Amino acid sequence: MDNDLQGLKVMVIDDSKTIRRSAETLLKKAGCEVMTAEDGFDALSKIVEGRPDIIFVDIMMPRLDGYQTCALIKNNSQYQHIPVVMLSSKDGLFDKAKGRIVGSDQYVTKPFTKDELLDAIKRHVLSRQN
């Protein structure tokens, strides 16, 4: 268990139950508290209640996609400080650029590894706390 990550609140937004479950398992093993949501609408109310330290959001989702979800978070003064990491099965320059435009902090390609998730958390959450 990574003591630095103990009790950090991480949100994973993905319409794939498999991705949510695998991310949740990896993050819980590292000591994080994990919240999951299956799309942007589901996530927004949970963000208000749970106030996560970092959010991982899939780009391709029904109803409200990852770009729209990220933009809504970053346009809200109460939540814009929360780092948002985009998850995508495409490793495209266009996706990365579009992610930056809506204010995302990083881009991770699926399938992701445990190290990629933990490195993103360390980079965006722990580096800000020290």
C-alpha positions as CSV (number, residue, x, y, z in Angstrom):
1,M,0.0,0.0,0.0
2,D,1.2,3.5,-0.9
3,N,0.9,5.6,2.3
4,D,1.1,8.8,0.4
5,L,-2.2,7.9,-1.3
6,Q,-4.0,6.8,1.9
7,G,-7.5,8.3,2.0
8,L,-7.2,10.3,-1.2
9,K,-10.5,10.6,-3.0
10,V,-10.4,9.5,-6.6
11,M,-13.3,9.5,-9.0
12,V,-13.4,7.3,-12.1
13,I,-16.0,8.1,-14.7
14,D,-16.4,5.5,-17.4
15,D,-19.4,3.9,-19.1
16,S,-17.6,0.6,-19.1
17,K,-18.3,-1.4,-15.9
18,T,-15.1,-3.4,-16.5
19,I,-12.9,-0.2,-16.6
20,R,-14.6,1.2,-13.5
21,R,-14.1,-2.0,-11.6
22,S,-10.5,-2.5,-12.6
23,A,-9.6,1.1,-11.8
24,E,-11.4,0.9,-8.5
25,T,-9.6,-2.3,-7.6
26,L,-6.2,-0.9,-8.5
27,L,-6.8,2.4,-6.6
28,K,-8.3,0.8,-3.5
29,K,-5.2,-1.5,-3.2
30,A,-3.1,1.7,-3.2
31,G,-5.2,3.1,-0.3
32,C,-7.4,5.5,-2.2
33,E,-11.1,6.1,-1.6
34,V,-12.8,5.5,-4.9
35,M,-16.0,6.9,-6.3
36,T,-17.3,5.8,-9.7
37,A,-19.8,7.2,-12.1
38,E,-21.0,5.8,-15.4
39,D,-21.3,9.1,-17.3
40,G,-20.9,12.8,-16.8
41,F,-24.4,13.4,-15.5
42,D,-24.0,10.7,-12.9
43,A,-20.6,12.2,-12.0
44,L,-21.6,15.8,-11.5
45,S,-23.9,15.1,-8.5
46,K,-21.3,12.8,-7.0
47,I,-18.6,15.5,-7.4
48,V,-20.7,17.9,-5.4
49,E,-21.3,15.4,-2.6
50,G,-17.9,13.6,-2.6
51,R,-15.4,16.4,-3.5
52,P,-12.8,14.1,-5.1
53,D,-9.1,15.1,-5.1
54,I,-8.7,14.0,-8.7
55,I,-11.0,12.8,-11.5
56,F,-10.3,10.3,-14.2
57,V,-12.8,10.6,-17.0
58,D,-13.3,8.5,-20.2
59,I,-13.7,10.5,-23.3
60,M,-16.2,8.4,-25.2
61,M,-19.4,8.2,-23.1
62,P,-23.1,8.5,-24.0
63,R,-25.1,11.6,-23.0
64,L,-22.2,13.8,-21.7
65,D,-18.8,12.9,-23.0
66,G,-15.5,13.3,-21.3
67,Y,-14.7,16.7,-22.9
68,Q,-18.1,18.1,-21.9
69,T,-17.8,16.7,-18.4
70,C,-14.3,18.2,-18.0
71,A,-15.4,21.5,-19.3
72,L,-18.3,21.6,-16.8
73,I,-15.9,20.8,-13.9
74,K,-13.3,23.4,-15.0
75,N,-15.9,26.1,-15.6
76,N,-17.2,25.8,-12.1
77,S,-15.2,27.9,-9.6
78,Q,-15.8,25.5,-6.8
79,Y,-14.4,22.5,-8.6
80,Q,-11.9,23.9,-11.2
81,H,-9.0,23.2,-9.0
82,I,-9.6,19.4,-9.1
83,P,-7.2,17.8,-11.6
84,V,-9.0,16.0,-14.4
85,V,-7.2,13.2,-16.3
86,M,-8.7,12.1,-19.6
87,L,-8.9,8.4,-20.3
88,S,-9.0,7.3,-24.0
89,S,-8.6,4.2,-26.0
90,K,-7.3,6.4,-28.8
91,D,-3.8,7.9,-28.5
92,G,-4.5,10.7,-30.8
93,L,-2.9,14.2,-31.0
94,F,-6.3,15.6,-31.7
95,D,-7.8,14.1,-28.5
96,K,-4.9,15.3,-26.4
97,A,-5.2,18.8,-27.9
98,K,-9.0,18.9,-27.4
99,G,-8.5,17.6,-23.8
100,R,-6.2,20.5,-23.1
101,I,-8.6,23.0,-24.6
102,V,-11.3,21.9,-22.1
103,G,-8.8,22.2,-19.3
104,S,-7.8,18.6,-18.6
105,D,-4.5,18.1,-16.7
106,Q,-3.3,14.9,-18.3
107,Y,-4.2,12.2,-20.8
108,V,-3.8,8.5,-20.2
109,T,-4.4,5.9,-22.9
110,K,-6.4,2.8,-22.2
111,P,-5.7,0.1,-21.3
112,F,-4.0,1.9,-18.4
113,T,-1.6,0.4,-15.9
114,K,-1.7,0.7,-12.2
115,D,1.5,2.8,-12.4
116,E,0.0,5.2,-14.9
117,L,-3.0,5.9,-12.6
118,L,-0.8,6.2,-9.5
119,D,1.7,8.4,-11.3
120,A,-1.1,10.8,-12.4
121,I,-2.3,11.0,-8.8
122,K,1.2,11.7,-7.5
123,R,1.8,14.3,-10.2
124,H,-1.4,16.2,-9.8
125,V,-2.4,15.7,-6.2
126,L,0.6,15.0,-4.1
127,S,2.9,17.5,-5.8
128,R,0.3,20.3,-5.0
129,Q,0.1,19.3,-1.4
130,N,3.8,19.5,-0.6
